[in-house]
Amino acid sequence: MKKDGVPEKIMEEGSSVDQTELKEGPFLILKGFIMGSADIVPGVSGGTMALILGIYERLLNAIKSVDTKVIKELLTFKWKRAFSRIHLLFLVMLFTGIFSALAFFTKVVPLQIYMFTHPEIVFGLFFGLILGSIYILIKALEYFNWKISLFLIAGMLFGLWIVNLVPADTPEDPLFVFLSGSIAICAMILPGISGSYLLLIMRKYDYLLSQIGKIGGVETLDGILGLLPFMIGAVVGLALFSRFLSWLLGRFHTQTIAVLIGFLIGSLYVIWPFQHRDFVEKVRETRIYDYQDPKVQDLRERTEIPYLPEYEQLGKVINPNAVFDEMKQVEVETVKRKLIRSKPFIPGGPGSRPGDSPNTTGGILGVIVGVLLVGGIEQLREK
């Protein structure tokens, strides 16, 4: 028997023993694949899909299985004993699917590019998927009354509040970077809340990118030291928050699931396929090219900036006073766009602006296909 997609044996024993069986492999890999594909889309998290797919509590238990005893045994080379404590088979299968999805939707089918070129279809698909899944999750609740509806509404209001926060100036001292890591990682395992979006709100997204950009160059040590408080905060936040969530689910299961469903309802605000989206742009990389290089000539002839998650543009000329163009060099900058806020609108109705030309048909079809996929999701929850 299963309870909200979790085998009763696992529910009873909590995080102490990994009850994953090899025959679950294909289904867990598929669930991981769905989680990984969701992580690429802003406003959708792997935690969202884990809840929808019925493995949310198992995921928390797997995270909890990596405790101080395991770390101590790993450090003292007692690996066999350490691995026997970790829910290794479950995590390996799940992350195989997650990394496969990240590779597939970045290298084979570039989902991030389609989010810019065909946003209505992509976001419509996930909107329909989550919309239909909310019905499944509510139906799977042990009971539903007016008290549970209050928990659901509270979760929805909190989710709406989070996605409508405006980025604010924050310090870059190690203590706040540590706090940012703890908060961001907690959001990443909460359905309906994006950890990367919270980093933008706390003004630490660009800071982290800049520290990562230092690694591999002369400032590698500075980059590692800058990232260290964030990584420690993420580990501490994940360890504590996963245990807190697991405690809530163990003692207030229905109420906690209702709040998480509320988060999902709130997230529909930013996944609605028709949005006016605002982005922040940051130069990720700068390279030097000869002025006569074909890449430079193509960029000089470009009449408009492409609407893509990442694009190249010309920077400053290194030696502009050179007599001949053959002697000149120029910077070519790689610019990355990151979504910071969005505002939904109805095509031709409330919130629309003059000149809007959304793919209304594509958005509607995406929602319909997403809802239809929920039937498959419901079957997969039982596997």
Secondary structure, 3 states (H helix, E strand, C coil): CEECCEEHHHHHHCCCCCCCCHHHHHHHHHHHHHHHHHHHCCCCCHHHHHHHCCCHHHHHHHHHCCCHHHHHHHHCCCHHHHHHHCCHHHHHHHHHHHHHHHHHHHHHCCHHHHHHHCHHHHHHHHHHHHHHHHHHHHHHCCCCCHHHHHHHHHHHHHHHHHHCCCCCCCCCCHHHHHHHHHHHHHHHCCCCCCHHHHHHHCCCHHHHHHHHHHCCCCCHHHHHHHHHHHHHHHHHHHHHHHHHHHHHHHHCHHHHHHHHHHHHHHHHHHHCCCEEEEEEEEEEEEEEEECCCHHHHHHHHCCCCCCCCEEEEEEEECCCCCCCHHHCEEEEEEEEEEEEEEEECCCCCCCCCCCCCCCHHHHHHHHHHHHHHHHHHHHHHCC
